[in-house]
Amino acid sequence: MLGKRQRSSSPDPHVLKTPNFLTQCQLHQTRPSECSWEGSQYSVGIEVLLRPETLAAGLEQTYDFTRLKYPNCALDNEGNVGTFPLASLGLPPLTTANLERFNSGMALENETPPLNPSTPSRTSKAKSDPTTSATSKLETFGIFIGRKHQQPPDLVALVKAISTKPRTGQLSPNSANVAKLWESTQFMGEESAIMWLVGELIGEPALSKDERAYKYVCREKKINFPRGCVPTWKNESLDKAMLRAGLPETPQPDICFGYLTRRMANAGRLDAPFSEELEATLINNTDYNRLSEIMHFPFLTWQWKGSDGSNAKAQAQGARDGAAVVANLHQFYQTRGIQHPSASSTCHFSGTATADSCYLYVHWRLEAIGKHPTYHMDRIASGNLDDADQIAGFRRVIRNIFDHAIGARLTEIKNSIAGVAAATGFDDVRPAPSSSSGTAYGFGSNKRRRVSGGTE
């Protein structure tokens, strides 16, 4: 229960005394709000940017309770703060006519019974949900989650190949290890869960020198992408909406996989994915803004939530990260003379994990004639961390993503840097030539895993 708060004895030129539910409604211009609970009477200070005299007739303001300094007055059992229209507070609309009636002592029109502030509606709860707000902000800039827009044929084919390519050889113990670790990690925080599960669930980078490590691959935690890398629309008619929404947060994936730089490869005495000449050409390309100096061309990002996190929040963060990578790769190909790179050439993959489940997504760019480009995030795989069989299938898809990244994707990027792209095209994802060591549909043989005499 809230205790009483001292009221200021000094008069306020902007105080209006209101009947019934609100004992006093202070219409501030700049001062913070106050609230107290006194028996059956309730008083609240509401911060308003305009003086009442300037409100147009018929205008009803909506006040955001998250701006009020009281911890218990409008919280539900989950601790969510509600947002209520003025009428639901038992007050009539703030109109010029009602202001005149109030000042003259007349009854105000459209008075309504007060809403119990301890029981906010579901609608108001949804409005104040930070995850809902984050998703709405992304949609303001054309970044959509799970809308199921029809994917271009080349992307459909690539996702199908990645999702269905079978495993060969003997299975590794990783899936069973993940299921065993889940018994402990389900109660851990985010950082601890990542430390225990990332290698077993996703994979090891080249620098680990593990026999199962992925060649050419770099892995970093909490990597910071540059500010402004999330794509936003540039249209004067949308300025006001974007100003209200605020720019998306700068991406910081919990885990990010990309290609080794030559400096890092040389330090670890490893093979570098790019020759000295190609890397110099890439770095000296002033028309292309690299996402990171730590790695080249991220291809798999991950957002992780611990025992107290939700996948919805991780998914919103992943959508933001993925859109940034797709837009960046699109920019790269344009600087290499490919004005309309394919969806499969610029797509990105990401994952999310919570205390008990994990998900994989593909991110892609949709550009229609006469419309702003939009960025989409579709789920392609999922699994429960306590189910070894599900995790085995999930890890198969992850392995296929890595095989594609260090196979067809890397080859295409290298050819584009070398200037070969203009001659060879890359408008489609094409099946790779069959061989004893390669696999169909662009998957290379750069990486073979050896586990107990077999491969994974």
Buried (B, 14 or more C-beta within 10 A) or exposed (E): EEEEEEEEEEEEEEEBEBEBBBBBBBBBEEEEBBBBBEEEEBBBBBBBEEEBEEBEEEEBBEBBBEEBEBEEBBBBEEEBBBBBBBBBBBBBBBBBEBBEBBEEEEEBEEBBEBBEBEEBBEEBBBBBBEBBBBBEBBBBBBBBBEEEEEBBEBBBBBBEBBBEBEBEBBBBBBBBBBBBBBEEBBEBBBEBBBEBBBBBBBBBBBBBEEEBBBBBBBBBBEBBBBEEBBBBBEEEEBEEEBEEBEBBEBBBBBBBBBBBBBEBBEEBEBEBBBEEEBBEBBBEBEEBEBBBEBBBBBBBBBBBBBBEBEBBBBBBBBBBBBBBBBBBBBBBBBBBEBEEBBBBBBBBBBBBBBBBBBBBBBBBBBEEEEEBBBBBBBBBBBBBBBBBEBBBBBBBBBBBBBBBBBBBBBBBBBBBBEEBBEEEEBEBBBBBEEEEEBBEBBBBBBBEBEBEEEBB
